[in-house]
């Protein structure tokens, strides 16, 4: 992956969600529970419930601590709060 590809993936992650192709390329498969929490966080985010989104993202990050999409989105939610 190029640096630009990683940057675009992290910037588009909040809009499009995780990229399955990226997971295949990196060999990283997020835990199912982390994905469920990520989806819940996205729903909270869309509805302006930023604290709930942050809570779900923090719980997902415990399950998948190396996930750049979770880190980026958590930072974005904190910025909005």
MDTraj code that builds the backbone (N, CA, C; nanometers):
import mdtraj as md
import numpy as np

residues = "UNK UNK UNK UNK UNK UNK UNK UNK UNK UNK UNK UNK UNK UNK UNK UNK UNK UNK UNK UNK UNK UNK UNK UNK UNK UNK UNK UNK UNK UNK UNK UNK UNK UNK UNK UNK UNK UNK UNK UNK UNK UNK UNK UNK UNK UNK UNK UNK UNK UNK UNK UNK UNK UNK UNK UNK UNK UNK UNK UNK UNK UNK UNK UNK UNK UNK UNK UNK UNK UNK UNK UNK UNK UNK UNK UNK UNK UNK UNK UNK UNK".split()
xyz = np.array([
    [0.0838, -0.1194, 0.0000],
    [0.0000, 0.0000, 0.0000],
    [0.0872, 0.1242, 0.0000],
    [0.0427, 0.2239, -0.0684],
    [0.1162, 0.3490, -0.0700],
    [0.0693, 0.4363, 0.0444],
    [0.1492, 0.5358, 0.0786],
    [0.1097, 0.6299, 0.1834],
    [-0.0183, 0.7029, 0.1438],
    [-0.0288, 0.7382, 0.0159],
    [-0.1497, 0.8059, -0.0306],
    [-0.2720, 0.7165, -0.0162],
    [-0.2566, 0.5886, -0.0491],
    [-0.3679, 0.4953, -0.0345],
    [-0.4123, 0.4824, 0.1098],
    [-0.3165, 0.4767, 0.2007],
    [-0.3514, 0.4695, 0.3431],
    [-0.4191, 0.5977, 0.3886],
    [-0.3688, 0.7130, 0.3412],
    [-0.4289, 0.8399, 0.3793],
    [-0.5718, 0.8491, 0.3283],
    [-0.5925, 0.8148, 0.2018],
    [-0.7280, 0.8200, 0.1465],
    [-0.8203, 0.7229, 0.2179],
    [-0.7695, 0.6053, 0.2501],
    [-0.8507, 0.5087, 0.3230],
    [-0.8917, 0.5607, 0.4590],
    [-0.8004, 0.6284, 0.5284],
    [-0.8344, 0.6798, 0.6610],
    [-0.9286, 0.7982, 0.6513],
    [-0.9171, 0.8781, 0.5447],
    [-1.0067, 0.9920, 0.5303],
    [-1.1453, 0.9497, 0.4843],
    [-1.1528, 0.8462, 0.4018],
    [-1.2819, 0.8005, 0.3517],
    [-1.3469, 0.6987, 0.4448],
    [-1.2711, 0.6428, 0.5372],
    [-1.3248, 0.5434, 0.6288],
    [-1.4514, 0.5874, 0.6988],
    [-1.4559, 0.7105, 0.7521],
    [-1.5774, 0.7531, 0.8204],
    [-1.6975, 0.7620, 0.7277],
    [-1.6724, 0.7863, 0.5978],
    [-1.7828, 0.7996, 0.5046],
    [-1.8272, 0.6652, 0.4487],
    [-1.7317, 0.5805, 0.4214],
    [-1.7621, 0.4560, 0.3522],
    [-1.7561, 0.3337, 0.4414],
    [-1.6954, 0.3467, 0.5567],
    [-1.6785, 0.2312, 0.6434],
    [-1.5507, 0.1582, 0.6095],
    [-1.5237, 0.0479, 0.6775],
    [-1.4003, -0.0249, 0.6536],
    [-1.3966, -0.0838, 0.5131],
    [-1.2789, -0.0890, 0.4573],
    [-1.2603, -0.1386, 0.3220],
    [-1.2199, -0.2858, 0.3273],
    [-1.3060, -0.3768, 0.2823],
    [-1.2721, -0.5194, 0.2854],
    [-1.1450, -0.5512, 0.2072],
    [-1.1182, -0.4788, 0.0992],
    [-0.9963, -0.5028, 0.0214],
    [-0.8733, -0.4709, 0.1047],
    [-0.8803, -0.3653, 0.1849],
    [-0.7690, -0.3294, 0.2716],
    [-0.7449, -0.4387, 0.3742],
    [-0.8508, -0.4941, 0.4283],
    [-0.8368, -0.6029, 0.5255],
    [-0.7692, -0.7226, 0.4606],
    [-0.8033, -0.7520, 0.3352],
    [-0.7408, -0.8640, 0.2653],
    [-0.5939, -0.8371, 0.2385],
    [-0.5606, -0.7141, 0.1982],
    [-0.4226, -0.6796, 0.1657],
    [-0.3333, -0.6820, 0.2885],
    [-0.3843, -0.6354, 0.4012],
    [-0.3031, -0.6279, 0.5214],
    [-0.3070, -0.7577, 0.6004],
    [-0.4020, -0.8459, 0.5684],
    [-0.4160, -0.9698, 0.6430],
    [-0.4844, -0.9495, 0.7766],
    [-0.5351, -0.8303, 0.8001],
    [-0.6008, -0.7993, 0.9270],
    [-0.7512, -0.8186, 0.9123],
    [-0.8061, -0.9059, 0.9918],
    [-0.9514, -0.9284, 0.9936],
    [-1.0010, -0.8834, 1.1303],
    [-1.0786, -0.7747, 1.1363],
    [-1.1260, -0.7269, 1.2655],
    [-1.2227, -0.8258, 1.3305],
    [-1.2208, -0.8323, 1.4626],
    [-1.3166, -0.9191, 1.5321],
    [-1.4604, -0.8766, 1.5015],
    [-1.5491, -0.9734, 1.4932],
    [-1.6898, -0.9448, 1.4601],
    [-1.7520, -0.8470, 1.5586],
    [-1.7217, -0.8624, 1.6863],
    [-1.7799, -0.7714, 1.7862],
    [-1.7304, -0.6285, 1.7653],
    [-1.6052, -0.6123, 1.7252],
    [-1.5520, -0.4787, 1.6978],
    [-1.6248, -0.4164, 1.5788],
    [-1.6532, -0.4968, 1.4772],
    [-1.7271, -0.4460, 1.3614],
    [-1.8691, -0.4045, 1.3993],
    [-1.9323, -0.4823, 1.4854],
    [-2.0666, -0.4486, 1.5321],
    [-2.0653, -0.3154, 1.6073],
    [-1.9657, -0.2979, 1.6925],
    [-1.9532, -0.1719, 1.7667],
    [-1.9240, -0.0554, 1.6727],
    [-1.8414, -0.0789, 1.5700],
    [-1.8115, 0.0252, 1.4722],
    [-1.9385, 0.0683, 1.3993],
    [-2.0192, -0.0274, 1.3586],
    [-2.1452, 0.0049, 1.2902],
    [-2.2390, 0.0823, 1.3823],
    [-2.2451, 0.0423, 1.5080],
    [-2.3274, 0.1139, 1.6053],
    [-2.2768, 0.2567, 1.6236],
    [-2.1449, 0.2720, 1.6298],
    [-2.0854, 0.4054, 1.6443],
    [-2.1192, 0.4929, 1.5242],
    [-2.1152, 0.4352, 1.4042],
    [-2.1505, 0.5116, 1.2842],
    [-2.2944, 0.5611, 1.2914],
    [-2.3838, 0.4767, 1.3396],
    [-2.5251, 0.5166, 1.3518],
    [-2.5397, 0.6302, 1.4536],
    [-2.4734, 0.6168, 1.5666],
    [-2.4764, 0.7249, 1.6666],
    [-2.4209, 0.8540, 1.6075],
    [-2.3089, 0.8432, 1.5354],
    [-2.2451, 0.9599, 1.4746],
    [-2.3409, 1.0303, 1.3785],
    [-2.4056, 0.9516, 1.2918],
    [-2.4998, 1.0095, 1.1938],
    [-2.6145, 1.0842, 1.2621],
    [-2.6497, 1.0413, 1.3818],
    [-2.7612, 1.1022, 1.4538],
    [-2.7160, 1.2047, 1.5570],
    [-2.5881, 1.2417, 1.5521],
    [-2.5376, 1.3465, 1.6398],
    [-2.5167, 1.3037, 1.7834],
    [-2.5179, 1.1753, 1.8103],
    [-2.4963, 1.1245, 1.9469],
    [-2.3476, 1.0902, 1.9620],
    [-2.2678, 1.1943, 1.9775],
    [-2.1228, 1.1784, 1.9743],
    [-2.0677, 1.1042, 2.0954],
    [-2.1235, 1.1251, 2.2114],
    [-2.0737, 1.0525, 2.3293],
    [-2.0973, 0.9031, 2.3145],
    [-2.2142, 0.8651, 2.2648],
    [-2.2430, 0.7236, 2.2434],
    [-2.1515, 0.6655, 2.1354],
    [-2.1255, 0.7444, 2.0313],
    [-2.0342, 0.6999, 1.9265],
    [-1.8942, 0.6774, 1.9839],
    [-1.8484, 0.7706, 2.0659],
    [-1.7164, 0.7575, 2.1283],
    [-1.7104, 0.6334, 2.2173],
    [-1.8158, 0.6106, 2.2934],
    [-1.8187, 0.4927, 2.3814],
    [-1.8046, 0.3633, 2.3011],
    [-1.8802, 0.3529, 2.1916],
    [-1.8737, 0.2326, 2.1074],
    [-1.7366, 0.2181, 2.0418],
    [-1.6799, 0.3294, 1.9947],
    [-1.5481, 0.3234, 1.9310],
    [-1.4401, 0.2836, 2.0312],
    [-1.4494, 0.3340, 2.1537],
    [-1.3521, 0.2965, 2.2566],
    [-1.3614, 0.1476, 2.2881],
    [-1.4822, 0.0958, 2.2970],
    [-1.4993, -0.0482, 2.3232],
    [-1.4468, -0.1307, 2.2061],
    [-1.4708, -0.0847, 2.0831],
    [-1.4197, -0.1551, 1.9656],
    [-1.2671, -0.1521, 1.9628],
    [-1.2096, -0.0414, 2.0053],
    [-1.0638, -0.0273, 2.0051],
    [-0.9978, -0.1221, 2.1046],
    [-1.0655, -0.1530, 2.2135],
    [-1.0130, -0.2515, 2.3084],
    [-1.0034, -0.3881, 2.2404],
    [-1.1018, -0.4194, 2.1572],
    [-1.1048, -0.5483, 2.0874],
    [-1.0102, -0.5526, 1.9676],
    [-0.9845, -0.4360, 1.9078],
    [-0.9026, -0.4283, 1.7870],
    [-0.8109, -0.3057, 1.7960],
    [-0.7105, -0.3111, 1.8845],
    [-0.6300, -0.1925, 1.9151],
    [-0.5445, -0.1390, 1.8004],
    [-0.5218, -0.2157, 1.6969],
    [-0.4369, -0.1701, 1.5862],
    [-0.5168, -0.1161, 1.4681],
    [-0.6468, -0.0974, 1.4836],
    [-0.7316, -0.0564, 1.3715],
    [-0.7232, 0.0950, 1.3485],
    [-0.6623, 0.1374, 1.2373],
    [-0.6487, 0.2805, 1.2119],
    [-0.7831, 0.3502, 1.1899],
    [-0.8813, 0.2803, 1.1341],
    [-1.0121, 0.3415, 1.1113],
    [-1.0781, 0.3768, 1.2441],
    [-1.0644, 0.2896, 1.3431],
    [-1.1213, 0.3185, 1.4746],
    [-1.0533, 0.4389, 1.5368],
    [-0.9218, 0.4444, 1.5283],
    [-0.8475, 0.5570, 1.5859],
    [-0.8860, 0.6886, 1.5195],
    [-0.8929, 0.6874, 1.3871],
    [-0.9296, 0.8089, 1.3145],
    [-1.0692, 0.8559, 1.3537],
    [-1.1644, 0.7631, 1.3537],
    [-1.3024, 0.7998, 1.3848],
    [-1.3171, 0.8457, 1.5290],
    [-1.2471, 0.7835, 1.6205],
    [-1.2537, 0.8263, 1.7601],
    [-1.1988, 0.9682, 1.7740],
    [-1.0900, 0.9975, 1.7063],
    [-1.0357, 1.1341, 1.7081],
    [-1.1336, 1.2330, 1.6509],
    [-1.1999, 1.1959, 1.5434],
    [-1.2994, 1.2863, 1.4803],
    [-1.4168, 1.3125, 1.5744],
    [-1.4644, 1.2089, 1.6417],
    [-1.5764, 1.2263, 1.7351],
    [-1.5353, 1.3174, 1.8502],
    [-1.4140, 1.2950, 1.9035],
    [-1.3666, 1.3813, 2.0135],
    [-1.3539, 1.5250, 1.9668],
    [-1.3100, 1.5441, 1.8447],
    [-1.2988, 1.6800, 1.7901],
    [-1.4358, 1.7488, 1.7872],
    [-1.5379, 1.6757, 1.7496],
    [-1.6727, 1.7321, 1.7425],
    [-1.7337, 1.7590, 1.8796],
    [-1.6924, 1.6786, 1.9771],
    [-1.7463, 1.6990, 2.1126],
    [-1.6815, 1.8217, 2.1747],
])
top = md.Topology()
chain = top.add_chain()
for i, resn in enumerate(residues, 1):
    res = top.add_residue(resn, chain, resSeq=i)
    for name in ("N", "CA", "C"):
        top.add_atom(name, md.element.get_by_symbol(name[0]), res)
traj = md.Trajectory(xyz[None], top)
